[in-house]
Amino acid sequence: MATVRIFVTLKPSLLDSAGRTVAGSLQKLGYNEVDEVRIGKMIEMKVEDASEQRIKEMCDKLLANPVIEDYRYEVVA
């Protein structure tokens, strides 16, 4: 059984309002070196079949919205 980690983020061309809010809050707390924040999600799952085709199917059908999100994944042995 393999562990798969999938990282989902908004496409770079889309406004990330949650990221903008976090960046503003960090700057208000004195972290002026923060310029931009992008928020995403990480999904970890254990699978028996970690083939590229099956993982991409799961991402495209349910785990990510390919219209507005990009994803990448890694298989951990």
All heavy atoms as a GROMACS GRO file, in nm:
protein
  604
    1MET      N    1   0.085  -0.117   0.000
    1MET     CA    2   0.000   0.000   0.000
    1MET      C    3   0.090   0.124   0.000
    1MET      O    4   0.187   0.131   0.072
    1MET     CB    5  -0.091  -0.002   0.123
    1MET     CG    6  -0.188   0.109   0.122
    1MET     SD    7  -0.349   0.081   0.201
    1MET     CE    8  -0.398  -0.080   0.157
    2ALA      N    9   0.053   0.221  -0.081
    2ALA     CA   10   0.132   0.343  -0.094
    2ALA      C   11   0.054   0.462  -0.038
    2ALA      O   12  -0.069   0.463  -0.037
    2ALA     CB   13   0.165   0.368  -0.240
    3THR      N   14   0.128   0.561   0.005
    3THR     CA   15   0.069   0.687   0.047
    3THR      C   16   0.086   0.787  -0.066
    3THR      O   17   0.194   0.801  -0.122
    3THR     CB   18   0.139   0.741   0.174
    3THR    OG1   19   0.121   0.645   0.280
    3THR    CG2   20   0.080   0.874   0.216
    4VAL      N   21  -0.023   0.853  -0.101
    4VAL     CA   22  -0.020   0.954  -0.207
    4VAL      C   23  -0.056   1.088  -0.143
    4VAL      O   24  -0.155   1.098  -0.069
    4VAL     CB   25  -0.121   0.920  -0.320
    4VAL    CG1   26  -0.121   1.028  -0.426
    4VAL    CG2   27  -0.089   0.785  -0.380
    5ARG      N   28   0.025   1.189  -0.170
    5ARG     CA   29  -0.004   1.325  -0.125
    5ARG      C   30  -0.036   1.409  -0.248
    5ARG      O   31   0.043   1.417  -0.341
    5ARG     CB   32   0.116   1.384  -0.052
    5ARG     CG   33   0.138   1.319   0.081
    5ARG     CD   34   0.247   1.389   0.161
    5ARG     NE   35   0.275   1.312   0.280
    5ARG     CZ   36   0.395   1.264   0.311
    5ARG    NH1   37   0.498   1.288   0.235
    5ARG    NH2   38   0.411   1.193   0.420
    6ILE      N   39  -0.152   1.472  -0.244
    6ILE     CA   40  -0.197   1.555  -0.355
    6ILE      C   41  -0.204   1.699  -0.306
    6ILE      O   42  -0.264   1.727  -0.202
    6ILE     CB   43  -0.336   1.508  -0.405
    6ILE    CG1   44  -0.327   1.361  -0.449
    6ILE    CG2   45  -0.386   1.596  -0.518
    6ILE    CD1   46  -0.457   1.288  -0.446
    7PHE      N   47  -0.140   1.788  -0.380
    7PHE     CA   48  -0.137   1.930  -0.346
    7PHE      C   49  -0.221   2.006  -0.448
    7PHE      O   50  -0.192   2.001  -0.568
    7PHE     CB   51   0.007   1.981  -0.346
    7PHE     CG   52   0.097   1.903  -0.253
    7PHE    CD1   53   0.165   1.791  -0.297
    7PHE    CD2   54   0.111   1.942  -0.121
    7PHE    CE1   55   0.247   1.718  -0.211
    7PHE    CE2   56   0.192   1.870  -0.034
    7PHE     CZ   57   0.260   1.758  -0.079
    8VAL      N   58  -0.325   2.073  -0.400
    8VAL     CA   59  -0.419   2.144  -0.487
    8VAL      C   60  -0.408   2.293  -0.460
    8VAL      O   61  -0.414   2.336  -0.345
    8VAL     CB   62  -0.564   2.095  -0.461
    8VAL    CG1   63  -0.661   2.165  -0.556
    8VAL    CG2   64  -0.575   1.944  -0.475
    9THR      N   65  -0.393   2.372  -0.566
    9THR     CA   66  -0.384   2.518  -0.553
    9THR      C   67  -0.467   2.583  -0.663
    9THR      O   68  -0.491   2.523  -0.768
    9THR     CB   69  -0.239   2.567  -0.566
    9THR    OG1   70  -0.184   2.520  -0.689
    9THR    CG2   71  -0.154   2.517  -0.450
   10LEU      N   72  -0.508   2.706  -0.636
   10LEU     CA   73  -0.578   2.782  -0.740
   10LEU      C   74  -0.481   2.810  -0.854
   10LEU      O   75  -0.360   2.828  -0.832
   10LEU     CB   76  -0.629   2.915  -0.684
   10LEU     CG   77  -0.754   2.910  -0.599
   10LEU    CD1   78  -0.782   3.047  -0.539
   10LEU    CD2   79  -0.873   2.863  -0.679
   11LYS      N   80  -0.532   2.817  -0.974
   11LYS     CA   81  -0.448   2.854  -1.088
   11LYS      C   82  -0.392   2.994  -1.064
   11LYS      O   83  -0.459   3.079  -1.004
   11LYS     CB   84  -0.529   2.849  -1.217
   11LYS     CG   85  -0.567   2.706  -1.254
   11LYS     CD   86  -0.624   2.697  -1.392
   11LYS     CE   87  -0.657   2.551  -1.417
   11LYS     NZ   88  -0.612   2.503  -1.542
   12PRO      N   89  -0.270   3.019  -1.109
   12PRO     CA   90  -0.205   3.148  -1.082
   12PRO      C   91  -0.283   3.269  -1.133
   12PRO      O   92  -0.274   3.378  -1.076
   12PRO     CB   93  -0.071   3.136  -1.156
   12PRO     CG   94  -0.048   2.991  -1.173
   12PRO     CD   95  -0.184   2.927  -1.180
   13SER      N   96  -0.363   3.252  -1.237
   13SER     CA   97  -0.438   3.365  -1.293
   13SER      C   98  -0.559   3.404  -1.209
   13SER      O   99  -0.620   3.509  -1.233
   13SER     CB  100  -0.482   3.332  -1.435
   13SER     OG  101  -0.567   3.218  -1.434
   14LEU      N  102  -0.595   3.322  -1.110
   14LEU     CA  103  -0.714   3.350  -1.029
   14LEU      C  104  -0.678   3.420  -0.899
   14LEU      O  105  -0.576   3.391  -0.837
   14LEU     CB  106  -0.788   3.220  -0.997
   14LEU     CG  107  -0.850   3.150  -1.117
   14LEU    CD1  108  -0.910   3.017  -1.076
   14LEU    CD2  109  -0.956   3.236  -1.182
   15LEU      N  110  -0.765   3.509  -0.858
   15LEU     CA  111  -0.746   3.580  -0.732
   15LEU      C  112  -0.768   3.485  -0.615
   15LEU      O  113  -0.867   3.412  -0.611
   15LEU     CB  114  -0.848   3.695  -0.724
   15LEU     CG  115  -0.851   3.774  -0.594
   15LEU    CD1  116  -0.721   3.851  -0.575
   15LEU    CD2  117  -0.969   3.870  -0.595
   16ASP      N  118  -0.676   3.486  -0.522
   16ASP     CA  119  -0.686   3.403  -0.401
   16ASP      C  120  -0.724   3.496  -0.286
   16ASP      O  121  -0.638   3.554  -0.220
   16ASP     CB  122  -0.553   3.333  -0.375
   16ASP     CG  123  -0.559   3.236  -0.259
   16ASP    OD1  124  -0.653   3.243  -0.178
   16ASP    OD2  125  -0.466   3.154  -0.247
   17SER      N  126  -0.854   3.512  -0.262
   17SER     CA  127  -0.899   3.607  -0.160
   17SER      C  128  -0.856   3.564  -0.020
   17SER      O  129  -0.822   3.648   0.063
   17SER     CB  130  -1.050   3.628  -0.167
   17SER     OG  131  -1.118   3.506  -0.149
   18ALA      N  132  -0.856   3.434   0.009
   18ALA     CA  133  -0.810   3.388   0.141
   18ALA      C  134  -0.662   3.417   0.158
   18ALA      O  135  -0.618   3.461   0.264
   18ALA     CB  136  -0.837   3.238   0.155
   19GLY      N  137  -0.585   3.394   0.053
   19GLY     CA  138  -0.441   3.426   0.058
   19GLY      C  139  -0.416   3.573   0.078
   19GLY      O  140  -0.328   3.614   0.156
   20ARG      N  141  -0.495   3.657   0.012
   20ARG     CA  142  -0.479   3.802   0.028
   20ARG      C  143  -0.510   3.844   0.172
   20ARG      O  144  -0.441   3.926   0.230
   20ARG     CB  145  -0.572   3.877  -0.068
   20ARG     CG  146  -0.550   4.028  -0.061
   20ARG     CD  147  -0.650   4.108  -0.138
   20ARG     NE  148  -0.646   4.077  -0.280
   20ARG     CZ  149  -0.726   4.134  -0.367
   20ARG    NH1  150  -0.814   4.223  -0.328
   20ARG    NH2  151  -0.719   4.102  -0.495
   21THR      N  152  -0.614   3.785   0.231
   21THR     CA  153  -0.650   3.816   0.370
   21THR      C  154  -0.539   3.776   0.466
   21THR      O  155  -0.502   3.852   0.556
   21THR     CB  156  -0.781   3.744   0.408
   21THR    OG1  157  -0.885   3.788   0.320
   21THR    CG2  158  -0.819   3.770   0.552
   22VAL      N  159  -0.482   3.657   0.446
   22VAL     CA  160  -0.374   3.611   0.532
   22VAL      C  161  -0.251   3.700   0.516
   22VAL      O  162  -0.186   3.737   0.614
   22VAL     CB  163  -0.340   3.463   0.503
   22VAL    CG1  164  -0.211   3.421   0.572
   22VAL    CG2  165  -0.454   3.373   0.548
   23ALA      N  166  -0.217   3.736   0.393
   23ALA     CA  167  -0.103   3.824   0.370
   23ALA      C  168  -0.122   3.957   0.440
   23ALA      O  169  -0.030   4.008   0.506
   23ALA     CB  170  -0.082   3.845   0.220
   24GLY      N  171  -0.241   4.014   0.431
   24GLY     CA  172  -0.269   4.141   0.499
   24GLY      C  173  -0.258   4.128   0.650
   24GLY      O  174  -0.202   4.216   0.717
   25SER      N  175  -0.308   4.020   0.704
   25SER     CA  176  -0.300   3.998   0.849
   25SER      C  177  -0.156   3.980   0.895
   25SER      O  178  -0.117   4.032   1.000
   25SER     CB  179  -0.382   3.875   0.889
   25SER     OG  180  -0.519   3.898   0.861
   26LEU      N  181  -0.077   3.907   0.818
   26LEU     CA  182   0.064   3.890   0.854
   26LEU      C  183   0.137   4.024   0.854
   26LEU      O  184   0.218   4.052   0.943
   26LEU     CB  185   0.132   3.791   0.760
   26LEU     CG  186   0.095   3.644   0.780
   26LEU    CD1  187   0.144   3.559   0.663
   26LEU    CD2  188   0.152   3.592   0.912
   27GLN      N  189   0.108   4.107   0.755
   27GLN     CA  190   0.172   4.239   0.748
   27GLN      C  191   0.130   4.325   0.867
   27GLN      O  192   0.212   4.395   0.926
   27GLN     CB  193   0.140   4.307   0.616
   27GLN     CG  194   0.211   4.239   0.500
   27GLN     CD  195   0.167   4.290   0.364
   27GLN    OE1  196   0.070   4.365   0.353
   27GLN    NE2  197   0.237   4.247   0.260
   28LYS      N  198   0.003   4.318   0.907
   28LYS     CA  199  -0.044   4.394   1.023
   28LYS      C  200   0.024   4.348   1.152
   28LYS      O  201   0.037   4.424   1.246
   28LYS     CB  202  -0.195   4.382   1.037
   28LYS     CG  203  -0.270   4.463   0.934
   28LYS     CD  204  -0.420   4.445   0.946
   28LYS     CE  205  -0.490   4.517   0.832
   28LYS     NZ  206  -0.634   4.492   0.831
   29LEU      N  207   0.064   4.220   1.155
   29LEU     CA  208   0.134   4.167   1.271
   29LEU      C  209   0.284   4.198   1.268
   29LEU      O  210   0.357   4.156   1.357
   29LEU     CB  211   0.113   4.015   1.281
   29LEU     CG  212  -0.028   3.970   1.318
   29LEU    CD1  213  -0.042   3.819   1.302
   29LEU    CD2  214  -0.061   4.012   1.461
   30GLY      N  215   0.327   4.270   1.166
   30GLY     CA  216   0.466   4.311   1.159
   30GLY      C  217   0.554   4.227   1.067
   30GLY      O  218   0.675   4.249   1.060
   31TYR      N  219   0.496   4.134   0.998
   31TYR     CA  220   0.574   4.051   0.904
   31TYR      C  221   0.572   4.116   0.766
   31TYR      O  222   0.509   4.068   0.672
   31TYR     CB  223   0.518   3.909   0.899
   31TYR     CG  224   0.524   3.840   1.033
   31TYR    CD1  225   0.410   3.827   1.112
   31TYR    CD2  226   0.644   3.790   1.083
   31TYR    CE1  227   0.415   3.764   1.235
   31TYR    CE2  228   0.650   3.728   1.207
   31TYR     CZ  229   0.535   3.716   1.282
   31TYR     OH  230   0.541   3.654   1.405
   32ASN      N  231   0.641   4.228   0.755
   32ASN     CA  232   0.637   4.308   0.634
   32ASN      C  233   0.709   4.243   0.516
   32ASN      O  234   0.694   4.288   0.403
   32ASN     CB  235   0.696   4.447   0.662
   32ASN     CG  236   0.611   4.522   0.763
   32ASN    OD1  237   0.488   4.516   0.758
   32ASN    ND2  238   0.675   4.591   0.856
   33GLU      N  239   0.788   4.140   0.543
   33GLU     CA  240   0.856   4.071   0.434
   33GLU      C  241   0.760   3.984   0.351
   33GLU      O  242   0.795   3.941   0.242
   33GLU     CB  243   0.972   3.985   0.487
   33GLU     CG  244   0.930   3.867   0.574
   33GLU     CD  245   0.917   3.899   0.723
   33GLU    OE1  246   0.901   4.016   0.759
   33GLU    OE2  247   0.922   3.805   0.802
   34VAL      N  248   0.638   3.962   0.402
   34VAL     CA  249   0.540   3.882   0.329
   34VAL      C  250   0.477   3.969   0.221
   34VAL      O  251   0.420   4.074   0.249
   34VAL     CB  252   0.430   3.827   0.424
   34VAL    CG1  253   0.324   3.753   0.344
   34VAL    CG2  254   0.492   3.737   0.529
   35ASP      N  255   0.488   3.924   0.097
   35ASP     CA  256   0.434   4.000  -0.015
   35ASP      C  257   0.305   3.938  -0.067
   35ASP      O  258   0.208   4.006  -0.092
   35ASP     CB  259   0.538   4.007  -0.126
   35ASP     CG  260   0.494   4.093  -0.242
   35ASP    OD1  261   0.443   4.204  -0.216
   35ASP    OD2  262   0.508   4.049  -0.356
   36GLU      N  263   0.305   3.806  -0.082
   36GLU     CA  264   0.189   3.738  -0.138
   36GLU      C  265   0.175   3.602  -0.072
   36GLU      O  266   0.273   3.536  -0.042
   36GLU     CB  267   0.206   3.720  -0.289
   36GLU     CG  268   0.088   3.655  -0.356
   36GLU     CD  269   0.108   3.637  -0.507
   36GLU    OE1  270   0.206   3.688  -0.563
   36GLU    OE2  271   0.024   3.569  -0.567
   37VAL      N  272   0.050   3.561  -0.049
   37VAL     CA  273   0.020   3.430   0.007
   37VAL      C  274  -0.081   3.362  -0.084
   37VAL      O  275  -0.178   3.424  -0.128
   37VAL     CB  276  -0.037   3.441   0.151
   37VAL    CG1  277  -0.080   3.306   0.203
   37VAL    CG2  278   0.062   3.507   0.245
   38ARG      N  279  -0.056   3.236  -0.114
   38ARG     CA  280  -0.151   3.154  -0.189
   38ARG      C  281  -0.189   3.038  -0.098
   38ARG      O  282  -0.104   2.972  -0.041
   38ARG     CB  283  -0.089   3.100  -0.319
   38ARG     CG  284  -0.035   3.204  -0.414
   38ARG     CD  285  -0.138   3.280  -0.490
   38ARG     NE  286  -0.211   3.196  -0.584
   38ARG     CZ  287  -0.310   3.239  -0.659
   38ARG    NH1  288  -0.350   3.363  -0.652
   38ARG    NH2  289  -0.372   3.158  -0.741
   39ILE      N  290  -0.317   3.013  -0.086
   39ILE     CA  291  -0.368   2.908   0.002
   39ILE      C  292  -0.411   2.789  -0.084
   39ILE      O  293  -0.475   2.807  -0.187
   39ILE     CB  294  -0.487   2.959   0.085
   39ILE    CG1  295  -0.447   3.084   0.162
   39ILE    CG2  296  -0.545   2.848   0.171
   39ILE    CD1  297  -0.420   3.068   0.306
   40GLY      N  298  -0.381   2.670  -0.039
   40GLY     CA  299  -0.422   2.550  -0.109
   40GLY      C  300  -0.460   2.442  -0.009
   40GLY      O  301  -0.484   2.470   0.108
   41LYS      N  302  -0.463   2.320  -0.057
   41LYS     CA  303  -0.494   2.209   0.032
   41LYS      C  304  -0.404   2.091  -0.002
   41LYS      O  305  -0.358   2.076  -0.116
   41LYS     CB  306  -0.641   2.170   0.026
   41LYS     CG  307  -0.689   2.129  -0.112
   41LYS     CD  308  -0.840   2.108  -0.114
   41LYS     CE  309  -0.887   2.090  -0.259
   41LYS     NZ  310  -1.030   2.084  -0.271
   42MET      N  311  -0.382   2.009   0.097
   42MET     CA  312  -0.304   1.887   0.079
   42MET      C  313  -0.392   1.770   0.121
   42MET      O  314  -0.452   1.773   0.228
   42MET     CB  315  -0.177   1.890   0.164
   42MET     CG  316  -0.076   1.781   0.131
   42MET     SD  317  -0.096   1.624   0.218
   42MET     CE  318  -0.059   1.668   0.384
   43ILE      N  319  -0.403   1.673   0.034
   43ILE     CA  320  -0.483   1.554   0.060
   43ILE      C  321  -0.387   1.436   0.066
   43ILE      O  322  -0.305   1.418  -0.024
   43ILE     CB  323  -0.586   1.531  -0.053
   43ILE    CG1  324  -0.677   1.654  -0.067
   43ILE    CG2  325  -0.667   1.404  -0.028
   43ILE    CD1  326  -0.750   1.661  -0.198
   44GLU      N  327  -0.397   1.359   0.172
   44GLU     CA  328  -0.313   1.239   0.185
   44GLU      C  329  -0.402   1.118   0.192
   44GLU      O  330  -0.500   1.116   0.267
   44GLU     CB  331  -0.225   1.250   0.310
   44GLU     CG  332  -0.128   1.135   0.324
   44GLU     CD  333  -0.032   1.153   0.440
   44GLU    OE1  334   0.059   1.237   0.428
   44GLU    OE2  335  -0.051   1.086   0.542
   45MET      N  336  -0.371   1.018   0.112
   45MET     CA  337  -0.452   0.897   0.114
   45MET      C  338  -0.364   0.775   0.093
   45MET      O  339  -0.258   0.782   0.032
   45MET     CB  340  -0.563   0.903   0.009
   45MET     CG  341  -0.518   0.924  -0.130
   45MET     SD  342  -0.662   0.951  -0.235
   45MET     CE  343  -0.582   0.970  -0.391
   46LYS      N  344  -0.410   0.663   0.145
   46LYS     CA  345  -0.342   0.536   0.126
   46LYS      C  346  -0.419   0.460   0.018
   46LYS      O  347  -0.541   0.449   0.024
   46LYS     CB  348  -0.340   0.457   0.256
   46LYS     CG  349  -0.265   0.530   0.367
   46LYS     CD  350  -0.193   0.433   0.456
   46LYS     CE  351  -0.123   0.504   0.570
   46LYS     NZ  352  -0.005   0.574   0.531
   47VAL      N  353  -0.346   0.412  -0.081
   47VAL     CA  354  -0.408   0.344  -0.194
   47VAL      C  355  -0.333   0.216  -0.228
   47VAL      O  356  -0.213   0.206  -0.204
   47VAL     CB  357  -0.415   0.434  -0.319
   47VAL    CG1  358  -0.502   0.554  -0.296
   47VAL    CG2  359  -0.277   0.477  -0.363
   48GLU      N  360  -0.407   0.121  -0.281
   48GLU     CA  361  -0.343  -0.002  -0.327
   48GLU      C  362  -0.288   0.016  -0.468
   48GLU      O  363  -0.183  -0.037  -0.501
   48GLU     CB  364  -0.444  -0.117  -0.323
   48GLU     CG  365  -0.477  -0.159  -0.182
   48GLU     CD  366  -0.569  -0.279  -0.178
   48GLU    OE1  367  -0.575  -0.356  -0.276
   48GLU    OE2  368  -0.636  -0.296  -0.074
   49ASP      N  369  -0.360   0.092  -0.551
   49ASP     CA  370  -0.316   0.115  -0.689
   49ASP      C  371  -0.275   0.261  -0.702
   49ASP      O  372  -0.358   0.349  -0.712
   49ASP     CB  373  -0.430   0.083  -0.786
   49ASP     CG  374  -0.391   0.104  -0.932
   49ASP    OD1  375  -0.274   0.139  -0.959
   49ASP    OD2  376  -0.478   0.085  -1.019
   50ALA      N  377  -0.145   0.286  -0.700
   50ALA     CA  378  -0.094   0.424  -0.708
   50ALA      C  379  -0.049   0.456  -0.850
   50ALA      O  380   0.043   0.533  -0.871
   50ALA     CB  381   0.020   0.442  -0.610
   51SER      N  382  -0.117   0.399  -0.949
   51SER     CA  383  -0.079   0.427  -1.088
   51SER      C  384  -0.115   0.571  -1.123
   51SER      O  385  -0.212   0.628  -1.072
   51SER     CB  386  -0.148   0.330  -1.183
   51SER     OG  387  -0.287   0.357  -1.191
   52GLU      N  388  -0.035   0.628  -1.211
   52GLU     CA  389  -0.056   0.766  -1.252
   52GLU      C  390  -0.196   0.788  -1.306
   52GLU      O  391  -0.262   0.887  -1.274
   52GLU     CB  392   0.049   0.804  -1.356
   52GLU     CG  393   0.042   0.948  -1.399
   52GLU     CD  394   0.155   0.987  -1.492
   52GLU    OE1  395   0.252   0.910  -1.505
   52GLU    OE2  396   0.146   1.096  -1.550
   53GLN      N  397  -0.244   0.696  -1.386
   53GLN     CA  398  -0.378   0.707  -1.446
   53GLN      C  399  -0.487   0.715  -1.339
   53GLN      O  400  -0.576   0.799  -1.345
   53GLN     CB  401  -0.404   0.590  -1.540
   53GLN     CG  402  -0.543   0.594  -1.600
   53GLN     CD  403  -0.573   0.471  -1.684
   53GLN    OE1  404  -0.486   0.388  -1.708
   53GLN    NE2  405  -0.697   0.458  -1.727
   54ARG      N  406  -0.481   0.627  -1.240
   54ARG     CA  407  -0.584   0.623  -1.135
   54ARG      C  408  -0.579   0.750  -1.050
   54ARG      O  409  -0.684   0.806  -1.015
   54ARG     CB  410  -0.567   0.500  -1.047
   54ARG     CG  411  -0.586   0.369  -1.121
   54ARG     CD  412  -0.725   0.348  -1.171
   54ARG     NE  413  -0.814   0.316  -1.060
   54ARG     CZ  414  -0.943   0.304  -1.069
   54ARG    NH1  415  -1.002   0.322  -1.185
   54ARG    NH2  416  -1.016   0.273  -0.966
   55ILE      N  417  -0.461   0.796  -1.017
   55ILE     CA  418  -0.449   0.916  -0.934
   55ILE      C  419  -0.503   1.036  -1.010
   55ILE      O  420  -0.580   1.116  -0.956
   55ILE     CB  421  -0.304   0.937  -0.890
   55ILE    CG1  422  -0.261   0.824  -0.796
   55ILE    CG2  423  -0.287   1.073  -0.822
   55ILE    CD1  424  -0.114   0.819  -0.767
   56LYS      N  425  -0.466   1.050  -1.137
   56LYS     CA  426  -0.517   1.162  -1.217
   56LYS      C  427  -0.669   1.157  -1.230
   56LYS      O  428  -0.735   1.260  -1.224
   56LYS     CB  429  -0.451   1.163  -1.355
   56LYS     CG  430  -0.309   1.212  -1.350
   56LYS     CD  431  -0.250   1.221  -1.489
   56LYS     CE  432  -0.112   1.282  -1.483
   56LYS     NZ  433  -0.055   1.304  -1.616
   57GLU      N  434  -0.724   1.036  -1.247
   57GLU     CA  435  -0.870   1.021  -1.254
   57GLU      C  436  -0.936   1.074  -1.128
   57GLU      O  437  -1.034   1.147  -1.134
   57GLU     CB  438  -0.906   0.872  -1.268
   57GLU     CG  439  -0.942   0.828  -1.405
   57GLU     CD  440  -0.976   0.679  -1.407
   57GLU    OE1  441  -1.050   0.630  -1.319
   57GLU    OE2  442  -0.927   0.612  -1.499
   58MET      N  443  -0.884   1.033  -1.012
   58MET     CA  444  -0.941   1.076  -0.885
   58MET      C  445  -0.934   1.228  -0.871
   58MET      O  446  -1.031   1.292  -0.827
   58MET     CB  447  -0.868   1.010  -0.768
   58MET     CG  448  -0.898   0.864  -0.753
   58MET     SD  449  -0.818   0.795  -0.606
   58MET     CE  450  -0.692   0.696  -0.683
   59CYS      N  451  -0.821   1.286  -0.909
   59CYS     CA  452  -0.805   1.431  -0.899
   59CYS      C  453  -0.900   1.504  -0.992
   59CYS      O  454  -0.966   1.600  -0.951
   59CYS     CB  455  -0.660   1.470  -0.929
   59CYS     SG  456  -0.544   1.418  -0.802
   60ASP      N  457  -0.907   1.460  -1.116
   60ASP     CA  458  -0.991   1.528  -1.215
   60ASP      C  459  -1.140   1.514  -1.187
   60ASP      O  460  -1.219   1.604  -1.216
   60ASP     CB  461  -0.961   1.477  -1.356
   60ASP     CG  462  -0.824   1.521  -1.406
   60ASP    OD1  463  -0.773   1.624  -1.358
   60ASP    OD2  464  -0.770   1.452  -1.493
   61LYS      N  465  -1.180   1.401  -1.129
   61LYS     CA  466  -1.322   1.377  -1.105
   61LYS      C  467  -1.373   1.431  -0.972
   61LYS      O  468  -1.491   1.464  -0.959
   61LYS     CB  469  -1.353   1.227  -1.112
   61LYS     CG  470  -1.346   1.172  -1.252
   61LYS     CD  471  -1.386   1.027  -1.255
   61LYS     CE  472  -1.386   0.974  -1.398
   61LYS     NZ  473  -1.430   0.834  -1.403
   62LEU      N  474  -1.286   1.439  -0.870
   62LEU     CA  475  -1.335   1.475  -0.738
   62LEU      C  476  -1.244   1.566  -0.657
   62LEU      O  477  -1.289   1.662  -0.596
   62LEU     CB  478  -1.364   1.348  -0.656
   62LEU     CG  479  -1.413   1.372  -0.513
   62LEU    CD1  480  -1.552   1.434  -0.515
   62LEU    CD2  481  -1.413   1.244  -0.434
   63LEU      N  482  -1.116   1.537  -0.653
   63LEU     CA  483  -1.028   1.603  -0.556
   63LEU      C  484  -0.987   1.744  -0.595
   63LEU      O  485  -0.952   1.824  -0.508
   63LEU     CB  486  -0.904   1.516  -0.532
   63LEU     CG  487  -0.934   1.374  -0.483
   63LEU    CD1  488  -0.805   1.294  -0.472
   63LEU    CD2  489  -1.008   1.378  -0.351
   64ALA      N  490  -0.990   1.776  -0.723
   64ALA     CA  491  -0.956   1.910  -0.769
   64ALA      C  492  -1.054   1.952  -0.877
   64ALA      O  493  -1.112   1.867  -0.946
   64ALA     CB  494  -0.814   1.912  -0.824
   65ASN      N  495  -1.073   2.080  -0.891
   65ASN     CA  496  -1.156   2.134  -0.998
   65ASN      C  497  -1.061   2.182  -1.108
   65ASN      O  498  -1.003   2.289  -1.097
   65ASN     CB  499  -1.241   2.249  -0.946
   65ASN     CG  500  -1.329   2.309  -1.054
   65ASN    OD1  501  -1.309   2.286  -1.172
   65ASN    ND2  502  -1.425   2.388  -1.012
   66PRO      N  503  -1.042   2.103  -1.214
   66PRO     CA  504  -0.942   2.138  -1.315
   66PRO      C  505  -0.969   2.270  -1.388
   66PRO      O  506  -0.879   2.322  -1.454
   66PRO     CB  507  -0.944   2.020  -1.412
   66PRO     CG  508  -1.062   1.937  -1.378
   66PRO     CD  509  -1.111   1.978  -1.243
   67VAL      N  510  -1.088   2.324  -1.375
   67VAL     CA  511  -1.118   2.453  -1.438
   67VAL      C  512  -1.046   2.566  -1.365
   67VAL      O  513  -0.993   2.657  -1.428
   67VAL     CB  514  -1.271   2.478  -1.441
   67VAL    CG1  515  -1.302   2.617  -1.493
   67VAL    CG2  516  -1.341   2.371  -1.523
   68ILE      N  517  -1.040   2.559  -1.232
   68ILE     CA  518  -0.982   2.669  -1.155
   68ILE      C  519  -0.862   2.629  -1.069
   68ILE      O  520  -0.798   2.716  -1.010
   68ILE     CB  521  -1.088   2.735  -1.064
   68ILE    CG1  522  -1.141   2.636  -0.960
   68ILE    CG2  523  -1.200   2.797  -1.145
   68ILE    CD1  524  -1.225   2.700  -0.850
   69GLU      N  525  -0.833   2.499  -1.063
   69GLU     CA  526  -0.725   2.454  -0.975
   69GLU      C  527  -0.621   2.371  -1.051
   69GLU      O  528  -0.654   2.303  -1.147
   69GLU     CB  529  -0.780   2.367  -0.861
   69GLU     CG  530  -0.870   2.442  -0.765
   69GLU     CD  531  -0.935   2.354  -0.661
   69GLU    OE1  532  -0.980   2.242  -0.696
   69GLU    OE2  533  -0.942   2.397  -0.545
   70ASP      N  534  -0.498   2.382  -1.004
   70ASP     CA  535  -0.391   2.295  -1.049
   70ASP      C  536  -0.364   2.196  -0.937
   70ASP      O  537  -0.395   2.222  -0.821
   70ASP     CB  538  -0.262   2.375  -1.073
   70ASP     CG  539  -0.272   2.466  -1.195
   70ASP    OD1  540  -0.340   2.428  -1.292
   70ASP    OD2  541  -0.210   2.574  -1.192
   71TYR      N  542  -0.305   2.084  -0.973
   71TYR     CA  543  -0.266   1.989  -0.869
   71TYR      C  544  -0.137   1.920  -0.910
   71TYR      O  545  -0.101   1.913  -1.027
   71TYR     CB  546  -0.376   1.886  -0.841
   71TYR     CG  547  -0.407   1.793  -0.954
   71TYR    CD1  548  -0.335   1.676  -0.974
   71TYR    CD2  549  -0.509   1.822  -1.044
   71TYR    CE1  550  -0.364   1.590  -1.080
   71TYR    CE2  551  -0.540   1.738  -1.149
   71TYR     CZ  552  -0.465   1.622  -1.166
   71TYR     OH  553  -0.495   1.538  -1.271
   72ARG      N  554  -0.069   1.872  -0.810
   72ARG     CA  555   0.046   1.786  -0.830
   72ARG      C  556   0.039   1.681  -0.721
   72ARG      O  557  -0.028   1.701  -0.620
   72ARG     CB  558   0.178   1.863  -0.826
   72ARG     CG  559   0.212   1.924  -0.693
   72ARG     CD  560   0.347   1.998  -0.694
   72ARG     NE  561   0.372   2.064  -0.568
   72ARG     CZ  562   0.417   2.004  -0.459
   72ARG    NH1  563   0.446   1.875  -0.461
   72ARG    NH2  564   0.436   2.071  -0.348
   73TYR      N  565   0.108   1.573  -0.739
   73TYR     CA  566   0.104   1.468  -0.637
   73TYR      C  567   0.240   1.401  -0.627
   73TYR      O  568   0.324   1.411  -0.716
   73TYR     CB  569  -0.005   1.365  -0.669
   73TYR     CG  570   0.017   1.288  -0.796
   73TYR    CD1  571   0.090   1.169  -0.794
   73TYR    CD2  572  -0.033   1.333  -0.916
   73TYR    CE1  573   0.112   1.098  -0.911
   73TYR    CE2  574  -0.012   1.263  -1.033
   73TYR     CZ  575   0.062   1.146  -1.029
   73TYR     OH  576   0.083   1.076  -1.145
   74GLU      N  577   0.256   1.335  -0.514
   74GLU     CA  578   0.377   1.256  -0.493
   74GLU      C  579   0.334   1.124  -0.429
   74GLU      O  580   0.242   1.120  -0.348
   74GLU     CB  581   0.478   1.329  -0.406
   74GLU     CG  582   0.428   1.366  -0.268
   74GLU     CD  583   0.525   1.453  -0.189
   74GLU    OE1  584   0.599   1.531  -0.251
   74GLU    OE2  585   0.526   1.439  -0.064
   75VAL      N  586   0.401   1.018  -0.468
   75VAL     CA  587   0.376   0.886  -0.411
   75VAL      C  588   0.489   0.858  -0.314
   75VAL      O  589   0.606   0.864  -0.350
   75VAL     CB  590   0.369   0.776  -0.520
   75VAL    CG1  591   0.347   0.640  -0.457
   75VAL    CG2  592   0.259   0.808  -0.620
   76VAL      N  593   0.452   0.831  -0.189
   76VAL     CA  594   0.549   0.801  -0.085
   76VAL      C  595   0.548   0.650  -0.064
   76VAL      O  596   0.445   0.593  -0.033
   76VAL     CB  597   0.514   0.875   0.047
   76VAL    CG1  598   0.617   0.847   0.152
   76VAL    CG2  599   0.496   1.023   0.021
   77ALA      N  600   0.664   0.589  -0.082
   77ALA     CA  601   0.671   0.442  -0.071
   77ALA      C  602   0.635   0.394   0.067
   77ALA      O  603   0.655   0.455   0.166
   77ALA     CB  604   0.811   0.394  -0.107
   0.00000   0.00000   0.00000
